[in-house]
Amino acid sequence: MTPAARTQAAIELLDAIILAAREGGAAADTLIARYFAQRRYAGSKDRRAVRDLVYAAIRALGEVPASGRAALLALATDDAALAATFDGSSHGPAPIAAGEVPAAAGLHPRWLVDALAASGLDAVEQAALIDRAPLDVRLVDPAADLPDAAPISGLPHARRLPAGADVAALAGQAEVQDAGSQAVTLAAAAAPGMTVLDLCAGAGGKSLALAAQMAGKGRIIAADIDRARLSRLAPRAERAGVSIIETRLLDPGHERAALADVAADVVFVDAPCSGTGTWRRNPEARWRLTPQRLDRFVAAQRNVMGIGAACVRPGGALVYVVCSLLDAEGAAQVDAFLSAFPGWVAEPLSLPFGRARGSGLRLTPAHDGTDGFFVARLRAPC
């Protein structure tokens, strides 16, 4: 592909990503994969160059741009080489017209800038939310030899790999999992012999981490309403040699009945959320979030916390986690829970990462070098 053809490909992809952001379509990674699956002629260097252009534009623009062309024009404003690719060639974009307006640069949509600031995140913290994320793994085999991996302080089984490392080659040795995700799992304080309910288990990354804490002894019930995601846990557990996890598919609206037999020492709630702490990996997600969608997440979180509380044995604990940095989903959510459930108390946490926020801890990319999380540990009355 010529440089001009790469620019045109990035414009076409950004058009698809913008449409998906507005209409709730597929994620950018998925759209990029589909695009190149239909264009086998594009080599690895071409794919990488186009992908880099696409993500550079997404990170540079806070508001959803009018078009992919407007998005690339924003980058071309300060990049003469990129501007030169708008040359009108057969596979390239049309020349830049006099008076053509590029998309406006910015960190995040205006309403989110305000919401993040109100949640105590300054400009440095907000900018770090769209930096490129590192590649972290959790060792399945503590004796695994990963010569290019760096240890992560406070997490003996965590390693940070160089960008572009071959993840597929790690099968059976390590699971991809951000250091922050590993750290908040420690809030469960899971121990051998316990019964633990992982209430929003998804594909089971945290269930596997909990099993490691329990040294493979005890019982983990991994529950979720998403059949496709939950089905990925069993093969992952088999590869990791974990046999204490049982999966339970929940029917939305009937979760309490399906879990009526559970009296857990710990209920781990990795609740559905806005994902503001994971924008480094999915920067276009900030184009998808709206105040109305945030309100729906907050309501869902309160519901799932109530479901989880009913499954905690007397004196047991509920660990609440969201990969969000907004107080509405974190500190304020825990305050609302403690008001609604008399006798429950928030316990102090000491984790390798994080700073106090309300009744819990908050991890941020700028301060901790991890994805963003809020975590709290709540103790049930005896």
Short mmCIF file of the C-alpha atoms (twelve columns), coordinates in Angstrom:
data_MODEL
# 
_entry.id   MODEL 
# 
loop_
_atom_site.group_PDB 
_atom_site.id 
_atom_site.type_symbol 
_atom_site.label_atom_id 
_atom_site.label_alt_id 
_atom_site.label_comp_id 
_atom_site.label_asym_id 
_atom_site.label_seq_id 
_atom_site.Cartn_x 
_atom_site.Cartn_y 
_atom_site.Cartn_z 
_atom_site.pdbx_PDB_model_num 
ATOM 1   C CA . MET A 1   0.000   0.000   0.000  1 
ATOM 2   C CA . THR A 2   1.175   3.517   -0.757 1 
ATOM 3   C CA . PRO A 3   1.192   6.091   2.054  1 
ATOM 4   C CA . ALA A 4   -1.887  7.676   0.458  1 
ATOM 5   C CA . ALA A 5   -3.680  4.305   0.370  1 
ATOM 6   C CA . ARG A 6   -2.886  3.787   4.044  1 
ATOM 7   C CA . THR A 7   -4.426  7.168   4.858  1 
ATOM 8   C CA . GLN A 8   -7.548  6.309   2.854  1 
ATOM 9   C CA . ALA A 9   -7.829  2.964   4.661  1 
ATOM 10  C CA . ALA A 10  -7.586  4.754   8.026  1 
ATOM 11  C CA . ILE A 11  -10.336 7.168   6.934  1 
ATOM 12  C CA . GLU A 12  -12.620 4.283   5.944  1 
ATOM 13  C CA . LEU A 13  -11.984 2.493   9.235  1 
ATOM 14  C CA . LEU A 14  -12.606 5.637   11.258 1 
ATOM 15  C CA . ASP A 15  -15.901 6.143   9.430  1 
ATOM 16  C CA . ALA A 16  -16.931 2.637   10.522 1 
ATOM 17  C CA . ILE A 17  -15.729 3.188   14.091 1 
ATOM 18  C CA . ILE A 18  -17.562 6.527   14.355 1 
ATOM 19  C CA . LEU A 19  -20.781 4.923   13.121 1 
ATOM 20  C CA . ALA A 20  -20.374 2.036   15.572 1 
ATOM 21  C CA . ALA A 21  -19.797 4.474   18.438 1 
ATOM 22  C CA . ARG A 22  -23.003 6.314   17.614 1 
ATOM 23  C CA . GLU A 23  -25.116 3.219   17.064 1 
ATOM 24  C CA . GLY A 24  -23.627 0.756   19.567 1 
ATOM 25  C CA . GLY A 25  -21.842 -1.366  16.972 1 
ATOM 26  C CA . ALA A 26  -18.693 -3.479  17.184 1 
ATOM 27  C CA . ALA A 27  -15.519 -2.331  18.917 1 
ATOM 28  C CA . ALA A 28  -12.675 -0.743  16.958 1 
ATOM 29  C CA . ASP A 29  -10.425 -3.813  17.220 1 
ATOM 30  C CA . THR A 30  -13.168 -5.989  15.759 1 
ATOM 31  C CA . LEU A 31  -13.845 -3.575  12.902 1 
ATOM 32  C CA . ILE A 32  -10.149 -3.358  12.066 1 
ATOM 33  C CA . ALA A 33  -9.834  -7.148  12.024 1 
ATOM 34  C CA . ARG A 34  -12.858 -7.459  9.723  1 
ATOM 35  C CA . TYR A 35  -11.542 -4.758  7.397  1 
ATOM 36  C CA . PHE A 36  -8.216  -6.460  6.803  1 
ATOM 37  C CA . ALA A 37  -9.757  -9.933  6.603  1 
ATOM 38  C CA . GLN A 38  -11.354 -8.677  3.391  1 
ATOM 39  C CA . ARG A 39  -8.115  -7.122  2.145  1 
ATOM 40  C CA . ARG A 40  -5.553  -9.895  2.172  1 
ATOM 41  C CA . TYR A 41  -3.266  -7.892  -0.069 1 
ATOM 42  C CA . ALA A 42  -2.352  -5.610  2.843  1 
ATOM 43  C CA . GLY A 43  0.923   -6.702  4.424  1 
ATOM 44  C CA . SER A 44  1.745   -6.685  8.123  1 
ATOM 45  C CA . LYS A 45  3.525   -3.314  7.870  1 
ATOM 46  C CA . ASP A 46  0.525   -1.817  6.098  1 
ATOM 47  C CA . ARG A 47  -1.885  -3.163  8.715  1 
ATOM 48  C CA . ARG A 48  0.269   -1.864  11.545 1 
ATOM 49  C CA . ALA A 49  0.652   1.573   9.957  1 
ATOM 50  C CA . VAL A 50  -3.084  1.921   9.323  1 
ATOM 51  C CA . ARG A 51  -3.946  0.709   12.819 1 
ATOM 52  C CA . ASP A 52  -1.506  3.209   14.344 1 
ATOM 53  C CA . LEU A 53  -3.078  6.029   12.328 1 
ATOM 54  C CA . VAL A 54  -6.570  5.036   13.416 1 
ATOM 55  C CA . TYR A 55  -5.719  4.888   17.106 1 
ATOM 56  C CA . ALA A 56  -3.680  8.095   16.967 1 
ATOM 57  C CA . ALA A 57  -6.780  9.863   15.649 1 
ATOM 58  C CA . ILE A 58  -9.070  8.291   18.247 1 
ATOM 59  C CA . ARG A 59  -6.752  9.314   21.081 1 
ATOM 60  C CA . ALA A 60  -6.390  12.856  19.749 1 
ATOM 61  C CA . LEU A 61  -10.125 13.621  19.578 1 
ATOM 62  C CA . GLY A 62  -12.327 13.986  22.641 1 
ATOM 63  C CA . GLU A 63  -15.649 14.433  20.902 1 
ATOM 64  C CA . VAL A 64  -16.932 12.053  18.235 1 
ATOM 65  C CA . PRO A 65  -15.689 13.525  14.934 1 
ATOM 66  C CA . ALA A 66  -18.032 14.220  12.040 1 
ATOM 67  C CA . SER A 67  -16.163 11.791  9.780  1 
ATOM 68  C CA . GLY A 68  -13.022 9.744   9.382  1 
ATOM 69  C CA . ARG A 69  -11.662 12.349  7.011  1 
ATOM 70  C CA . ALA A 70  -12.171 15.139  9.572  1 
ATOM 71  C CA . ALA A 71  -10.407 12.941  12.144 1 
ATOM 72  C CA . LEU A 72  -7.347  12.389  9.921  1 
ATOM 73  C CA . LEU A 73  -7.274  16.058  8.963  1 
ATOM 74  C CA . ALA A 74  -6.891  16.856  12.668 1 
ATOM 75  C CA . LEU A 75  -3.677  14.803  12.707 1 
ATOM 76  C CA . ALA A 76  -2.526  16.247  9.382  1 
ATOM 77  C CA . THR A 77  -2.737  19.773  10.789 1 
ATOM 78  C CA . ASP A 78  0.554   19.180  12.608 1 
ATOM 79  C CA . ASP A 79  1.994   16.484  10.322 1 
ATOM 80  C CA . ALA A 80  3.163   17.663  6.913  1 
ATOM 81  C CA . ALA A 81  3.984   14.135  5.751  1 
ATOM 82  C CA . LEU A 82  0.458   12.965  6.541  1 
ATOM 83  C CA . ALA A 83  -1.052  16.045  4.903  1 
ATOM 84  C CA . ALA A 84  0.921   15.236  1.730  1 
ATOM 85  C CA . THR A 85  -0.863  11.880  1.433  1 
ATOM 86  C CA . PHE A 86  -4.125  13.703  0.673  1 
ATOM 87  C CA . ASP A 87  -2.973  13.735  -2.941 1 
ATOM 88  C CA . GLY A 88  -6.019  12.659  -4.946 1 
ATOM 89  C CA . SER A 89  -4.238  9.545   -6.244 1 
ATOM 90  C CA . SER A 90  -6.266  6.527   -7.352 1 
ATOM 91  C CA . HIS A 91  -6.220  4.837   -3.928 1 
ATOM 92  C CA . GLY A 92  -5.696  7.924   -1.779 1 
ATOM 93  C CA . PRO A 93  -7.944  10.622  -0.317 1 
ATOM 94  C CA . ALA A 94  -8.901  13.756  -2.190 1 
ATOM 95  C CA . PRO A 95  -6.675  16.811  -1.748 1 
ATOM 96  C CA . ILE A 96  -7.364  19.014  1.255  1 
ATOM 97  C CA . ALA A 97  -9.714  21.776  0.157  1 
ATOM 98  C CA . ALA A 98  -9.294  25.397  1.133  1 
ATOM 99  C CA . GLY A 99  -11.322 26.053  4.277  1 
ATOM 100 C CA . GLU A 100 -11.875 22.361  5.022  1 
ATOM 101 C CA . VAL A 101 -12.386 22.049  8.786  1 
ATOM 102 C CA . PRO A 102 -10.625 19.277  10.737 1 
ATOM 103 C CA . ALA A 103 -12.095 17.712  13.865 1 
ATOM 104 C CA . ALA A 104 -11.261 19.531  17.101 1 
ATOM 105 C CA . ALA A 105 -8.572  18.035  19.297 1 
ATOM 106 C CA . GLY A 106 -9.431  17.137  22.905 1 
ATOM 107 C CA . LEU A 107 -9.001  14.580  25.661 1 
ATOM 108 C CA . HIS A 108 -12.575 13.432  26.247 1 
ATOM 109 C CA . PRO A 109 -16.154 14.514  25.574 1 
ATOM 110 C CA . ARG A 110 -16.833 17.736  27.503 1 
ATOM 111 C CA . TRP A 111 -19.333 16.213  29.908 1 
ATOM 112 C CA . LEU A 112 -16.827 13.487  30.815 1 
ATOM 113 C CA . VAL A 113 -14.024 15.997  31.382 1 
ATOM 114 C CA . ASP A 114 -16.313 17.654  33.924 1 
ATOM 115 C CA . ALA A 115 -17.397 14.352  35.511 1 
ATOM 116 C CA . LEU A 116 -13.800 13.139  35.839 1 
ATOM 117 C CA . ALA A 117 -12.736 16.458  37.348 1 
ATOM 118 C CA . ALA A 118 -15.601 16.253  39.836 1 
ATOM 119 C CA . SER A 119 -14.288 12.788  40.735 1 
ATOM 120 C CA . GLY A 120 -10.894 14.246  41.647 1 
ATOM 121 C CA . LEU A 121 -8.963  13.587  38.428 1 
ATOM 122 C CA . ASP A 122 -6.831  16.499  37.231 1 
ATOM 123 C CA . ALA A 123 -5.565  17.124  33.698 1 
ATOM 124 C CA . VAL A 124 -2.535  14.841  34.140 1 
ATOM 125 C CA . GLU A 125 -4.708  11.972  35.377 1 
ATOM 126 C CA . GLN A 126 -7.195  12.503  32.560 1 
ATOM 127 C CA . ALA A 127 -4.500  12.551  29.891 1 
ATOM 128 C CA . ALA A 128 -3.057  9.263   31.169 1 
ATOM 129 C CA . LEU A 129 -6.413  7.564   30.588 1 
ATOM 130 C CA . ILE A 130 -5.702  7.431   26.845 1 
ATOM 131 C CA . ASP A 131 -2.005  6.587   26.902 1 
ATOM 132 C CA . ARG A 132 -1.000  3.241   25.396 1 
ATOM 133 C CA . ALA A 133 -1.356  0.419   27.909 1 
ATOM 134 C CA . PRO A 134 1.407   -2.040  28.812 1 
ATOM 135 C CA . LEU A 135 1.044   -5.804  28.416 1 
ATOM 136 C CA . ASP A 136 0.782   -7.509  31.800 1 
ATOM 137 C CA . VAL A 137 0.349   -11.202 32.553 1 
ATOM 138 C CA . ARG A 138 -0.288  -13.392 35.588 1 
ATOM 139 C CA . LEU A 139 1.888   -16.484 35.780 1 
ATOM 140 C CA . VAL A 140 -0.090  -19.717 35.793 1 
ATOM 141 C CA . ASP A 141 3.120   -21.639 36.396 1 
ATOM 142 C CA . PRO A 142 5.218   -19.744 38.996 1 
ATOM 143 C CA . ALA A 143 8.320   -21.431 37.573 1 
ATOM 144 C CA . ALA A 144 7.608   -20.254 34.019 1 
ATOM 145 C CA . ASP A 145 10.611  -18.711 32.316 1 
ATOM 146 C CA . LEU A 146 9.692   -15.468 30.551 1 
ATOM 147 C CA . PRO A 147 13.124  -13.942 29.905 1 
ATOM 148 C CA . ASP A 148 11.855  -10.645 28.476 1 
ATOM 149 C CA . ALA A 149 9.315   -10.055 31.247 1 
ATOM 150 C CA . ALA A 150 9.823   -7.599  34.110 1 
ATOM 151 C CA . PRO A 151 8.520   -8.308  37.626 1 
ATOM 152 C CA . ILE A 152 5.835   -6.015  39.052 1 
ATOM 153 C CA . SER A 153 6.378   -4.886  42.629 1 
ATOM 154 C CA . GLY A 154 3.916   -6.319  45.137 1 
ATOM 155 C CA . LEU A 155 2.564   -8.964  42.758 1 
ATOM 156 C CA . PRO A 156 4.868   -12.007 42.775 1 
ATOM 157 C CA . HIS A 157 3.008   -13.756 39.933 1 
ATOM 158 C CA . ALA A 158 2.708   -10.655 37.721 1 
ATOM 159 C CA . ARG A 159 5.001   -9.787  34.837 1 
ATOM 160 C CA . ARG A 160 5.115   -6.907  32.347 1 
ATOM 161 C CA . LEU A 161 6.027   -7.864  28.791 1 
ATOM 162 C CA . PRO A 162 7.487   -5.772  25.977 1 
ATOM 163 C CA . ALA A 163 5.018   -4.257  23.524 1 
ATOM 164 C CA . GLY A 164 4.207   -6.659  20.716 1 
ATOM 165 C CA . ALA A 165 5.063   -9.814  22.680 1 
ATOM 166 C CA . ASP A 166 3.574   -13.027 21.289 1 
ATOM 167 C CA . VAL A 167 0.749   -13.734 23.725 1 
ATOM 168 C CA . ALA A 168 -0.220  -16.994 22.007 1 
ATOM 169 C CA . ALA A 169 3.177   -18.446 22.913 1 
ATOM 170 C CA . LEU A 170 2.361   -18.043 26.615 1 
ATOM 171 C CA . ALA A 171 -0.458  -20.613 26.692 1 
ATOM 172 C CA . GLY A 172 -0.202  -22.712 29.830 1 
ATOM 173 C CA . GLN A 173 2.440   -20.422 31.305 1 
ATOM 174 C CA . ALA A 174 0.650   -17.116 31.790 1 
ATOM 175 C CA . GLU A 175 -2.743  -15.396 31.426 1 
ATOM 176 C CA . VAL A 176 -3.028  -11.862 30.097 1 
ATOM 177 C CA . GLN A 177 -4.260  -9.741  33.012 1 
ATOM 178 C CA . ASP A 178 -3.515  -6.125  33.863 1 
ATOM 179 C CA . ALA A 179 -1.533  -5.598  37.075 1 
ATOM 180 C CA . GLY A 180 -4.382  -3.509  38.477 1 
ATOM 181 C CA . SER A 181 -6.835  -6.329  37.862 1 
ATOM 182 C CA . GLN A 182 -4.518  -8.685  39.703 1 
ATOM 183 C CA . ALA A 183 -4.110  -6.246  42.585 1 
ATOM 184 C CA . VAL A 184 -7.822  -5.658  43.201 1 
ATOM 185 C CA . THR A 185 -8.399  -9.417  43.275 1 
ATOM 186 C CA . LEU A 186 -6.218  -9.497  46.399 1 
ATOM 187 C CA . ALA A 187 -8.961  -7.542  48.175 1 
ATOM 188 C CA . ALA A 188 -10.906 -10.807 48.363 1 
ATOM 189 C CA . ALA A 189 -8.278  -12.223 50.746 1 
ATOM 190 C CA . ALA A 190 -9.366  -15.634 49.458 1 
ATOM 191 C CA . ALA A 191 -7.819  -18.532 51.371 1 
ATOM 192 C CA . PRO A 192 -7.736  -22.319 50.965 1 
ATOM 193 C CA . GLY A 193 -10.996 -23.980 51.954 1 
ATOM 194 C CA . MET A 194 -13.203 -20.951 51.395 1 
ATOM 195 C CA . THR A 195 -16.370 -20.767 49.347 1 
ATOM 196 C CA . VAL A 196 -16.140 -17.822 46.962 1 
ATOM 197 C CA . LEU A 197 -18.776 -16.513 44.577 1 
ATOM 198 C CA . ASP A 198 -17.454 -14.606 41.568 1 
ATOM 199 C CA . LEU A 199 -20.740 -12.975 40.709 1 
ATOM 200 C CA . CYS A 200 -19.884 -11.241 37.411 1 
ATOM 201 C CA . ALA A 201 -17.294 -13.767 36.299 1 
ATOM 202 C CA . GLY A 202 -17.308 -13.120 32.555 1 
ATOM 203 C CA . ALA A 203 -14.572 -15.215 30.951 1 
ATOM 204 C CA . GLY A 204 -13.101 -15.965 34.365 1 
ATOM 205 C CA . GLY A 205 -9.862  -14.019 34.638 1 
ATOM 206 C CA . LYS A 206 -10.511 -13.095 38.245 1 
ATOM 207 C CA . SER A 207 -11.882 -16.554 39.072 1 
ATOM 208 C CA . LEU A 208 -8.538  -18.010 38.011 1 
ATOM 209 C CA . ALA A 209 -6.671  -15.449 40.105 1 
ATOM 210 C CA . LEU A 210 -8.873  -16.290 43.104 1 
ATOM 211 C CA . ALA A 211 -8.176  -19.999 42.592 1 
ATOM 212 C CA . ALA A 212 -4.448  -19.257 42.774 1 
ATOM 213 C CA . GLN A 213 -4.971  -17.422 46.087 1 
ATOM 214 C CA . MET A 214 -6.820  -20.477 47.390 1 
ATOM 215 C CA . ALA A 215 -4.036  -22.842 46.320 1 
ATOM 216 C CA . GLY A 216 -6.602  -24.920 44.460 1 
ATOM 217 C CA . LYS A 217 -8.501  -25.816 47.655 1 
ATOM 218 C CA . GLY A 218 -12.084 -24.817 48.293 1 
ATOM 219 C CA . ARG A 219 -14.953 -23.870 46.011 1 
ATOM 220 C CA . ILE A 220 -15.393 -21.057 43.513 1 
ATOM 221 C CA . ILE A 221 -18.773 -20.466 41.898 1 
ATOM 222 C CA . ALA A 222 -18.279 -18.409 38.749 1 
ATOM 223 C CA . ALA A 223 -21.626 -16.914 37.753 1 
ATOM 224 C CA . ASP A 224 -22.668 -14.653 34.905 1 
ATOM 225 C CA . ILE A 225 -25.607 -13.909 32.617 1 
ATOM 226 C CA . ASP A 226 -23.446 -14.018 29.463 1 
ATOM 227 C CA . ARG A 227 -23.321 -17.585 28.169 1 
ATOM 228 C CA . ALA A 228 -20.684 -16.907 25.506 1 
ATOM 229 C CA . ARG A 229 -18.204 -15.273 27.891 1 
ATOM 230 C CA . LEU A 230 -18.781 -17.790 30.680 1 
ATOM 231 C CA . SER A 231 -18.221 -20.698 28.279 1 
ATOM 232 C CA . ARG A 232 -14.617 -19.551 27.811 1 
ATOM 233 C CA . LEU A 233 -13.795 -20.171 31.473 1 
ATOM 234 C CA . ALA A 234 -13.786 -23.990 31.453 1 
ATOM 235 C CA . PRO A 235 -11.031 -24.388 28.825 1 
ATOM 236 C CA . ARG A 236 -8.985  -21.647 30.489 1 
ATOM 237 C CA . ALA A 237 -9.286  -23.399 33.861 1 
ATOM 238 C CA . GLU A 238 -8.294  -26.718 32.303 1 
ATOM 239 C CA . ARG A 239 -5.186  -25.181 30.747 1 
ATOM 240 C CA . ALA A 240 -4.290  -23.660 34.108 1 
ATOM 241 C CA . GLY A 241 -4.844  -26.937 35.959 1 
ATOM 242 C CA . VAL A 242 -7.641  -25.444 38.099 1 
ATOM 243 C CA . SER A 243 -10.402 -27.806 39.201 1 
ATOM 244 C CA . ILE A 244 -12.246 -25.918 41.987 1 
ATOM 245 C CA . ILE A 245 -14.277 -23.621 39.718 1 
ATOM 246 C CA . GLU A 246 -17.862 -24.429 38.829 1 
ATOM 247 C CA . THR A 247 -19.774 -22.210 36.421 1 
ATOM 248 C CA . ARG A 248 -23.361 -21.130 36.844 1 
ATOM 249 C CA . LEU A 249 -25.279 -19.375 34.063 1 
ATOM 250 C CA . LEU A 250 -27.785 -16.898 35.486 1 
ATOM 251 C CA . ASP A 251 -31.115 -15.855 34.024 1 
ATOM 252 C CA . PRO A 252 -31.363 -12.029 34.070 1 
ATOM 253 C CA . GLY A 253 -33.965 -10.945 36.592 1 
ATOM 254 C CA . HIS A 254 -33.900 -14.317 38.362 1 
ATOM 255 C CA . GLU A 255 -30.369 -14.287 39.778 1 
ATOM 256 C CA . ARG A 256 -31.414 -14.482 43.435 1 
ATOM 257 C CA . ALA A 257 -33.360 -17.704 42.889 1 
ATOM 258 C CA . ALA A 258 -30.452 -19.306 41.013 1 
ATOM 259 C CA . LEU A 259 -28.083 -18.433 43.878 1 
ATOM 260 C CA . ALA A 260 -30.424 -19.185 46.796 1 
ATOM 261 C CA . ASP A 261 -28.216 -22.090 47.930 1 
ATOM 262 C CA . VAL A 262 -25.051 -19.986 48.155 1 
ATOM 263 C CA . ALA A 263 -23.664 -18.782 51.492 1 
ATOM 264 C CA . ALA A 264 -20.197 -17.596 50.548 1 
ATOM 265 C CA . ASP A 265 -17.272 -16.511 52.681 1 
ATOM 266 C CA . VAL A 266 -16.538 -13.935 49.994 1 
ATOM 267 C CA . VAL A 267 -18.669 -12.610 47.161 1 
ATOM 268 C CA . PHE A 268 -16.565 -10.915 44.515 1 
ATOM 269 C CA . VAL A 269 -18.529 -8.409  42.433 1 
ATOM 270 C CA . ASP A 270 -16.633 -7.170  39.377 1 
ATOM 271 C CA . ALA A 271 -19.608 -5.101  38.327 1 
ATOM 272 C CA . PRO A 272 -20.584 -3.948  34.833 1 
ATOM 273 C CA . CYS A 273 -19.427 -0.363  34.439 1 
ATOM 274 C CA . SER A 274 -18.502 2.460   32.094 1 
ATOM 275 C CA . GLY A 275 -14.944 1.162   31.697 1 
ATOM 276 C CA . THR A 276 -13.385 4.614   32.073 1 
ATOM 277 C CA . GLY A 277 -10.342 2.923   33.614 1 
ATOM 278 C CA . THR A 278 -9.716  0.852   30.481 1 
ATOM 279 C CA . TRP A 279 -9.707  3.592   27.850 1 
ATOM 280 C CA . ARG A 280 -5.983  3.029   27.257 1 
ATOM 281 C CA . ARG A 281 -7.001  -0.255  25.597 1 
ATOM 282 C CA . ASN A 282 -10.310 0.918   24.095 1 
ATOM 283 C CA . PRO A 283 -10.025 4.682   23.591 1 
ATOM 284 C CA . GLU A 284 -13.093 4.845   21.356 1 
ATOM 285 C CA . ALA A 285 -15.182 3.685   24.344 1 
ATOM 286 C CA . ARG A 286 -15.253 7.281   25.595 1 
ATOM 287 C CA . TRP A 287 -17.155 8.190   22.426 1 
ATOM 288 C CA . ARG A 288 -19.801 5.598   23.313 1 
ATOM 289 C CA . LEU A 289 -20.501 6.672   26.875 1 
ATOM 290 C CA . THR A 290 -23.432 9.020   27.507 1 
ATOM 291 C CA . PRO A 291 -24.952 10.340  30.756 1 
ATOM 292 C CA . GLN A 292 -27.947 8.084   30.163 1 
ATOM 293 C CA . ARG A 293 -25.762 5.014   29.696 1 
ATOM 294 C CA . LEU A 294 -23.826 5.884   32.848 1 
ATOM 295 C CA . ASP A 295 -27.108 6.064   34.786 1 
ATOM 296 C CA . ARG A 296 -27.968 2.566   33.568 1 
ATOM 297 C CA . PHE A 297 -24.605 1.247   34.765 1 
ATOM 298 C CA . VAL A 298 -25.126 2.813   38.188 1 
ATOM 299 C CA . ALA A 299 -28.546 1.173   38.482 1 
ATOM 300 C CA . ALA A 300 -27.151 -2.203  37.395 1 
ATOM 301 C CA . GLN A 301 -24.340 -1.939  39.943 1 
ATOM 302 C CA . ARG A 302 -26.755 -1.296  42.801 1 
ATOM 303 C CA . ASN A 303 -28.813 -4.269  41.710 1 
ATOM 304 C CA . VAL A 304 -25.872 -6.666  41.510 1 
ATOM 305 C CA . MET A 305 -24.524 -5.501  44.870 1 
ATOM 306 C CA . GLY A 306 -27.872 -6.345  46.416 1 
ATOM 307 C CA . ILE A 307 -27.816 -9.783  44.793 1 
ATOM 308 C CA . GLY A 308 -24.281 -10.335 46.071 1 
ATOM 309 C CA . ALA A 309 -25.104 -9.206  49.613 1 
ATOM 310 C CA . ALA A 310 -27.816 -11.872 49.845 1 
ATOM 311 C CA . CYS A 311 -25.195 -14.538 49.073 1 
ATOM 312 C CA . VAL A 312 -22.719 -13.545 51.811 1 
ATOM 313 C CA . ARG A 313 -22.757 -15.675 54.945 1 
ATOM 314 C CA . PRO A 314 -23.049 -13.816 58.278 1 
ATOM 315 C CA . GLY A 315 -19.696 -12.187 58.964 1 
ATOM 316 C CA . GLY A 316 -18.521 -12.761 55.392 1 
ATOM 317 C CA . ALA A 317 -17.372 -10.136 52.932 1 
ATOM 318 C CA . LEU A 318 -18.467 -8.571  49.676 1 
ATOM 319 C CA . VAL A 319 -15.719 -7.138  47.476 1 
ATOM 320 C CA . TYR A 320 -16.955 -4.519  45.036 1 
ATOM 321 C CA . VAL A 321 -14.820 -3.690  41.995 1 
ATOM 322 C CA . VAL A 322 -15.363 -1.491  38.954 1 
ATOM 323 C CA . CYS A 323 -12.888 -0.570  36.229 1 
ATOM 324 C CA . SER A 324 -14.182 2.990   36.443 1 
ATOM 325 C CA . LEU A 325 -12.757 6.168   37.941 1 
ATOM 326 C CA . LEU A 326 -16.058 8.009   38.250 1 
ATOM 327 C CA . ASP A 327 -17.271 8.465   41.819 1 
ATOM 328 C CA . ALA A 328 -20.839 7.688   40.733 1 
ATOM 329 C CA . GLU A 329 -19.724 4.103   40.112 1 
ATOM 330 C CA . GLY A 330 -17.183 3.906   42.935 1 
ATOM 331 C CA . ALA A 331 -17.119 5.830   46.205 1 
ATOM 332 C CA . ALA A 332 -20.705 7.095   45.898 1 
ATOM 333 C CA . GLN A 333 -21.947 3.621   45.023 1 
ATOM 334 C CA . VAL A 334 -20.420 2.154   48.189 1 
ATOM 335 C CA . ASP A 335 -21.858 4.996   50.295 1 
ATOM 336 C CA . ALA A 336 -25.299 4.201   48.906 1 
ATOM 337 C CA . PHE A 337 -24.850 0.495   49.715 1 
ATOM 338 C CA . LEU A 338 -23.822 1.182   53.312 1 
ATOM 339 C CA . SER A 339 -26.859 3.403   53.747 1 
ATOM 340 C CA . ALA A 340 -29.179 0.748   52.345 1 
ATOM 341 C CA . PHE A 341 -27.684 -2.179  54.291 1 
ATOM 342 C CA . PRO A 342 -27.471 -1.355  58.017 1 
ATOM 343 C CA . GLY A 343 -24.797 -3.247  59.936 1 
ATOM 344 C CA . TRP A 344 -22.426 -3.603  56.996 1 
ATOM 345 C CA . VAL A 345 -19.079 -1.820  57.323 1 
ATOM 346 C CA . ALA A 346 -16.263 -0.939  54.949 1 
ATOM 347 C CA . GLU A 347 -12.936 -2.476  55.879 1 
ATOM 348 C CA . PRO A 348 -9.571  -0.792  55.263 1 
ATOM 349 C CA . LEU A 349 -7.591  -2.187  52.349 1 
ATOM 350 C CA . SER A 350 -3.857  -2.460  51.797 1 
ATOM 351 C CA . LEU A 351 -2.984  -3.362  48.217 1 
ATOM 352 C CA . PRO A 352 0.202   -3.011  46.151 1 
ATOM 353 C CA . PHE A 353 -1.413  -0.111  44.275 1 
ATOM 354 C CA . GLY A 354 -4.013  2.558   44.875 1 
ATOM 355 C CA . ARG A 355 -4.974  5.522   47.021 1 
ATOM 356 C CA . ALA A 356 -7.897  6.005   49.380 1 
ATOM 357 C CA . ARG A 357 -11.092 7.214   47.762 1 
ATOM 358 C CA . GLY A 358 -14.193 7.281   49.942 1 
ATOM 359 C CA . SER A 359 -14.579 3.908   51.641 1 
ATOM 360 C CA . GLY A 360 -12.276 2.122   49.201 1 
ATOM 361 C CA . LEU A 361 -9.158  2.424   47.080 1 
ATOM 362 C CA . ARG A 362 -8.764  3.839   43.586 1 
ATOM 363 C CA . LEU A 363 -6.048  2.839   41.112 1 
ATOM 364 C CA . THR A 364 -5.243  5.153   38.204 1 
ATOM 365 C CA . PRO A 365 -2.964  4.872   35.161 1 
ATOM 366 C CA . ALA A 366 -1.089  8.076   36.046 1 
ATOM 367 C CA . HIS A 367 -0.388  7.186   39.678 1 
ATOM 368 C CA . ASP A 368 -0.131  3.391   39.561 1 
ATOM 369 C CA . GLY A 369 0.742   2.519   35.962 1 
ATOM 370 C CA . THR A 370 -2.238  0.159   35.842 1 
ATOM 371 C CA . ASP A 371 -5.715  0.275   34.398 1 
ATOM 372 C CA . GLY A 372 -8.112  2.344   36.481 1 
ATOM 373 C CA . PHE A 373 -10.122 0.628   39.227 1 
ATOM 374 C CA . PHE A 374 -12.149 1.325   42.339 1 
ATOM 375 C CA . VAL A 375 -12.324 -1.432  44.959 1 
ATOM 376 C CA . ALA A 376 -13.956 -1.715  48.374 1 
ATOM 377 C CA . ARG A 377 -14.301 -4.574  50.865 1 
ATOM 378 C CA . LEU A 378 -17.557 -4.641  52.798 1 
ATOM 379 C CA . ARG A 379 -18.107 -6.838  55.870 1 
ATOM 380 C CA . ALA A 380 -21.530 -8.320  56.607 1 
ATOM 381 C CA . PRO A 381 -22.940 -8.264  60.144 1 
ATOM 382 C CA . CYS A 382 -22.632 -11.534 62.080 1 
# 
